[in-house]
Amino acid sequence: MAGLPFDKEYHIAIMADNKKLENELRVLIAEIVEIEPGKITPTANFVEDLGMDSMMALEILASIEKKYKLRIPEENLPKISDLTKTIEIVNKFLNK
Amino acid sequence: MLLKDKVAIVTGGTRGIGRAIVFELVQNGAKVLFTYLKSDESAGIILDEIKELKGEAEAIKADVRLYDEAKKVTEETLNKFGKIDILINNAGIIKDKALMMMEPSEWLDVINTNLTGYFNMSKACIVTMMKQKSGCIINMSSIAGIVGMPRQVNYSSAKAGELGLTKSLAKEVASYGIRVNAIAPGFIETDMTKDLKQKDDLVKIIPFGRFGKPEEVAKVVTFLASEKSGYITGQVLKVDGGLAI
């Protein structure tokens, strides 16, 4: 990217972490929603596409908090709507 | 000690029924954080009295009409006591007037304090309770929300709304071990009723022939907050001396 220092190793590390995080979250969510992990594509909406009860967002949030020893404020609950957005939130609070 | 080591929030805890609830809960072993809107002095006196009883309580000035303030109340409770077992939505006001004379602002003030305040506090507490997989919410409604009262379309509407909130939320969170109930007091001896002009006429239509005492309402709160009512949710318990039978 123009104007920004490019640290290849750093980027690879982040991407590797993100892939690991994505896989871990996919398994965690699949267990809660009780579906095959493969069905949880990055943008599949948990409620509309995967048939998740909207209340399950709290189960996902609580499980994430426990697994990564995080505290994610409940205002973020509506954002737990697909895998990509969930990864964004977890990354945000992992970096805090 | 029906509520030993339980943590309770009581909104509007410095006067009338709210004050009686605070003392009743403390005397049953609960740790109580109560809110108040105006009088620091009243809150301080209550805290001193509770200290003399060797009870544990905190007070916080908060306007529950605002969600951010409700959130502040729950955060303060969690910081101080680490959990929230019981929420008593009680803070309320009246602005009685015939509909033709009632200003839109008087409608909104009453709806915002009595109904939106209950929504705000319930929302601010519910995720904590859901994570705990336990909790108890008691909404202090009124028989005005069941039978209707002249010159109280604002208050009656808010109180009826609280019953809808109670029943819907009870169904929504039952699977998380959270119970939501309402109490509908009749005429109780408080500041809110002390200036009623038609008091003698009202007493005549109460089968018990008298107004209730705040403590008589508070004891029902303890019952609904305790395990003795562990299989009761979504209910409205009238405490009205038979007025609305």
Interface residues (C-beta under 8 A of the other chain):
Chain A: M55 L58 A62 E74 L77
Chain B: V127 M130 K131 E172
